[in-house]
Amino acid sequence: MLDQIQREKLAALLRSQHVLVLATVGSEWPTTTLQAFAETEDLRLILILREESERYQNILKNPRVTVQVDTRDRGLEGFRVARASIRGWAREVLRGSEEWERFKTLFLAKNPFEEPFFALPTLRMICIEPVAVSYADGAGPGAERFIATF
């Protein structure tokens, strides 16, 4: 089970990043894409997708997803990259619901450049409920690592 220190390390990593890699299960092949995201206080992940996208269609058929997030964008400061692989269940957030509005505000506070997408009638919002995480910060004997469930 994720303890408080692990939760804080994961939350700090998520807060520091604006994009993650989303992996969905397709009928023949996995699909991955770079996605803007936001995180809730309890570490759920919020994404927006167009309904015609392959990844959205994959989620409808199989809601099991994995996301990857890391600090590689900052360069390899002393060869130290914090990274996490999070497995979870994806579900659609009902457009116009109270939850949609709350998550939209959260998402746009982190990613204001995504605002134009909310005008599209085919925009869908996905909430990922995390199930398990593999986290590492650094490499070698001094690296911080944990694998935990939520």
LONU-180892 format. One record per atom (N, C-alpha, C): x, y negated, z negated. Coordinates in pm, whole numbers, plus 50000, padded with zeros to 5 digits. Layout:
N
XYZ
...
***
This chain:
150
500835011850000
500005000050000
500884987550000
500514977550076
501254965050087
501234957849952
502424955449894
502454948149767
502534933149793
502514925149687
502454910549702
503694904849771
504874909749740
506094904849802
506094908249951
505704920449986
505614924450126
504584915950200
503454913750135
502384905450194
502904891350224
503664885550131
504204872150150
505224871750264
506074881950274
507054882450384
506354883450519
505334891950528
504594893350653
503844880550686
503214874450587
502484861950608
503434850950658
504634850050601
505604839950644
506004842250790
506214854750828
506554857850967
505414853651059
504194857351026
503044853851110
502854838751121
503014831651010
502874817051012
503914810451101
505094816451111
506194810251184
506084811951336
505164820351382
505084823551524
503724819551582
503714817051713
502474813451783
502034824151881
502924833251917
502564843752012
503014857351960
502304867452005
502644881251974
502414889552100
502884901752098
502614911052207
501494920252161
500434920752241
499294929252215
499394941652303
499294953352243
499274965952318
497914972452300
497274975552412
495984982452410
496124995652483
495175004652459
495195017852520
494305017652644
494905020052760
494145020852884
493785035152916
493005037153022
492605050753058
493785058853109
494755052253171
495935059453220
497235054353159
497325041253134
498555035253086
498255025452974
499225023652884
499065012852787
499174999352861
498554989152805
498654975652860
499214966652751
500194958352787
500744948752692
500674934952752
500544925152665
500514911252710
500934902252595
501474890752630
501824880652533
500584872252506
500224870552380
498994863552341
499264853352234
498624841752243
498594832452131
497704838752023
497984835751898
497204841651789
497174832151670
496284835351579
496264829051447
496044840151346
496394837451222
496224847251117
495374841351005
494614849850940
493824845550825
494654847450699
494164842450588
494874844050462
495044858750423
494074867050462
494174881250430
494834889350543
495534882250633
496364887950738
495624894650853
494344891250870
493684895350994
494224886551105
494224891651227
494754884251342
493624880451435
493664868251486
492624862951574
493254860351711
492624865851816
493074864051954
491884859852038
492174853252151
491124850552248
491514857152380
490524862752448
490724869752575
489564866552667
489784867852795
488674866652890
488064880452907
486734880952918
486064893952922
486454902353041
486924896253149
487324904053266
488754909453256
489474905853151
490864910453137
490914925453107
491954931653154
492144946053131
492244949052982
492934940752908
493114943252764
491784942452689
490924933152727
489604932352663
488784944852695
488794949052821
488064961152861
488624973352789
489934973952771
490534984952696
490044985152552
489974973552489
489524972652350
488084977452336
487234974352434
485854979052429
485794994352428
486695000752501
486705015352511
487445021952396
488475015152345
489285020752237
489825009052154
489265006852037
489624995051957
490954996151882
491675007251897
492975008451830
494015000451908
494664991151839
495674982551902
496934982051815
498004977951878
499254975051807
499714961351853
500214953451760
500804940651795
502254940351745
503084933151820
504484931151783
504704916151772
505354912051665
505694897951647
507104897251589
507914887751636
509264886351582
509784872151598
510934869751541
511534856351541
512644854951644
512654863451744
513694863151848
513754849651920
512624842351922
512594829451991
513554819351928
513954821351806
514874812151738
516334815451768
516534825751846
517894830451870
518274840151761
519394845651774
519834855751678
520714849351573
520084842051480
520804835251372
521494845751287
522794847451307
523524857551230
523014871551257
522534873851377
521974886751417
520814890851328
520064881151281
518944883951192
517634880451260
516854890451290
515544888651352
514514895351259
513534887551214
512424893351139
511404898351240
510864910151218
509934915951313
508944924951243
507764925851305
506724934651250
505944940951364
505584953251341
504684960551429
503454963551344
502304958551387
501074959951309
500074968151389
499574978751329
498504986651391
497194982451328
496164981951411
494874977851356
493714981151447
492544977951395
491284979651467
490834966151518
490544965351647
490084952951708
488564953051716
487974941751685
486514940251699
486224926451755
485134925651828
484744912851885
484034904451780
484304891551783
483634881851696
482484875951778
481304876351724
480114871651795
480194856651822
480134853151949
480214839151991
479064831151927
479384819451872
478384810851810
478094814251665
478624825351615
478394829151476
479214820151383
478894820651256
479654813151156
481114817651157
481314830751170
482674836151174
483424830851297
482754830351413
483364824951536
483844810651510
482984802451454
483334788351432
484494786951334
484484794951228
485574794551130
486894798851194
486854809851271
488074814751336
488524805451449
487584799351519
487954789851625
488734778151565
488264772851453
488954761851385
490354766051344
490474777851287
491764783251245
492704785251365
492154791151472
492944793851592
493444780951656
492554771051671
492944758551735
493864749951648
493784751451518
494714744251430
496144748951456
496294761651485
497624767251512
498014765751658
497024766351749
497284766551893
496404756351966
496604743351943
495724733352005
495764733552158
496844738552217
496974739352362
495994749252424
495344757552343
494384767552391
492944762052400
492724749752358
491394743752355
490604745252485
491204743052604
490414743952728
489754757652749
490324768252696
489744781552716
488374782952650
488124775252545
486844776552473
485664771452555
485924764652666
484844760052755
484404771152850
485164781952858
484844792752952
483764801852897
482704804452973
481644813352923
482104827852907
483204831552972
483704845252962
484744847052852
484994836652773
485964837752665
485404846752555
486224855552505
485864864352395
486904862752285
486474864252162
487374863552048
487454877251984
488664881151949
488914894151888
489534891851751
489084899651654
489684899751521
490314913551503
491574913651468
492254926351441
492364928251291
491774939051245
491824942851103
493034952151087
494104947451022
495304955751012
495094968250928
495774978850969
495714991650899
497084995150842
498144992850922
499494996250879
500494986550942
501634984950876
502674975950926
504044982250904
504914980051001
506334983250989
507054969951003
507844966250903
508474953050898
509974954750878
510764946350942
512204946050919
512694931750935
513674928150857
514324915150868
515814917550860
516484916950976
517904919550982
518194933751027
519474936751032
519914950151072
521004954750977
521234967350975
522304972850892
521914974550747
522904976650662
522634979750521
521924968750443
522104956050481
521464945050408
520074941350457
519584948750553
518274945450611
517154948150512
516134939650522
514914942050442
513954949850531
513414960750478
512494969050557
511394974450468
510224975750530
509164983150463
508154988150565
507524998950530
506385004450604
505265005750502
504105000250534
503025000250436
501665000550504
500675004350427
499295003650472
498634991850405
497504987650458
496764976350402
495714981150305
***
